[in-house]
Amino acid sequence: MIPLGIITTPTEESFKHAYEKELDFIEICVNEGRDMDALYRNRENLQSWKNGYGVAIGSIGRWKSLRIDEIGRVIEEELERCFRLIDVASELGCTNFVSGCNYVEEIPYYETVLQL
């Protein structure tokens, strides 16, 4: 059987919904503009809901944020945010962290990709 999940918000209602739909996992996106600290502060509840409903966290992701600047340097603050999310994912037994790659007009596409 292939595991199925849903992209959703990190709330108890999401775990309950996934459980009721007989899904195996949820995916959490903490995109630009979302409160990353709230996810970190809520990690104990997430662990409790995960265990209580028997629904795993299949991935934690971050999209729409700028990771490199116009000359190709890594933006350290964003790198630290991603490291913190990876730490939360690890703590919650989530083995997948996914992220987008910002497009920078000032540098060629392949240089952008290689910077990451």
Buried (B, 14 or more C-beta within 10 A) or exposed (E): EEEEBBEBEBBBEBBBBBBEEEBBBBBBBBEBEBEBEEBBEBBEEBBEBBEEBEBBBBBBBBBEBBBBBEEBEEBEEBEEBBEBBBEBBEEBEBEEBEBBEBEBEEBEEEEBEEBE
